[in-house]
Amino acid sequence: MRLVNLLVLSVVLSTAAASAADEQADASAAASATPPYEVKDGNKVDATTLEGWKTWRALACERCHGAAQEGMVGPSLVESLKTLSKEQFHETVMKGRPEKGMPSFSTSAMVTKNWEGLYAYLKGRSDGAIQPGRLTAIDQK
């Protein structure tokens, strides 16, 4: 009888653990489905994304990645951000890819402060929600 009780308890616990894991996966999927940017009319964006765009411009990233992020010497970020996770993006920007010619930006105060906005801007470009060119604040007329 004791063995049966232990088996029942084991099944209950493993079912509860699987259910909790499923709920966490569902929550994670829902969070990733929400874009990290807000955009209106293709060129009006939230404050964080606007700061990311300003960071892009200030660092002249277009010298390697192209004015529309289509790639030149560096890869197309429009394509890369279709599969690159936010964590992978952060690691790439902070550590660089010296073997491919991309420097580390870990010592740039602007990048360390605005990397999430930069990610949001590039993700919006990759998703096709943000158009290339000048951006303005979403609440600006």
N, C-alpha and C positions, 0 to 999 in steps of 0.2 A: 504494500500500500504506500509505504514511504517513497519507494522508487517511482511509482505512478505520480504521486504528488510533485516530485522533483521534475519529472518529465513534463507535466502540465505547466508547472511554473516556468520551465525553460522555454516552452512553446509560446507562452504568454509574453515573456520578456523579449524574445526574438521578434515576435509580431509587433510589439510596441516599438522596438528599436527600428524595424523596417518602416513602420508608419511614420515615425519621427523623421527618418531620413528622407522619405518621400515628400513630407511637408516642407522640409528644408530645401530640397531640390526644386519644388514648385515655387517657393518664395524666391530662391535665387534666380530662377528662370524669369519670374515676373519682374524682378529688379533689373535684370539685364535687358528686358524688353522695353523698359522705359529709357528713352534716349537721354544722354547726359547734357543735352542742350535744349533750348527753347528757341524756335525760329518762326518768324512771320514774314510773309512775302519774299522769302528766299534770301533776304539780306538784313533783316532786323533780328537781332539776337539778344539773349539775356546777358546780364553784366559779366558773368563768369566766362562765357563763350567769347564775348567781346574782348575781354582781357587776354584770352588765349590767342585771338586773332592779332591783337596788338603785339603780343610776344613773338608770334610768327613773323610779323613785319619787322620788328626791332632787331631780331636776330638774323634777318635776311635769309631765312631757310629756303626761299625760292631759288637761291643761287644753285643749289643742288637738287632740290625736289620739284622745281618748276613753279611758275606763278600760280598755276591752277592745281598744284600738287600732283601733276600728271607724271612726274619723274623726269629726270635729266641724267646727271651724273649719279645722283641718288635715286632710289626706287620711287615708284608712284605711291604716294601715301593714300590716294583715293582707293587704290587696290589693296594696299597693305592693311589699312584699317578695317577692311571687310572681315579679316580673320584675326588680327592682332588684338589680344585682350588689353584691358586698361593696365593691368599689372605688367604685361610684356612691354607695352608702350613706355611706361614709367622706367622700367629697367633699361630699355634701349636709349632713352633720352638721357638718363642720368649717367649711365656707364659708357654710352657711345658704342660705336662699332669701329674701333681704330683700324682693324684689318681691312675695312671697306671704305675708310676715309671719313667716317663720321666721328666727330669729337664728342667727348663727354661734356655735358652741360651741368654737371653736379656743382660746379663752383659759381654758376650764374644765379644771382639772387632773383632775377626776374623769372627764370625757369623754375627754380625751386618753389617760388611763390605761386606761379601760374601754370604749372604743368597740367593740372586737371582741366583748366580752361583751354589749354592748347589741345589736349586730348579731345575735349568736347567739340572744338572748332573742326579739327581734322575728321572726327567721327561724323559730324554733320555734313562735311564735304563728301566723305566716303558714302554716306547714306543717300546723297543727292538732295538733301533738305536745304543745305546752305549753298548758295551760288558763289562762284568765284568773284573776286572783286572786293570793293569797299563795303564794310559792314557798319551798321549803326545800332544804337541801343533800341531795344524793342519798344520802349515807351516814348521814343523820340519821333516827332512828326516830320 
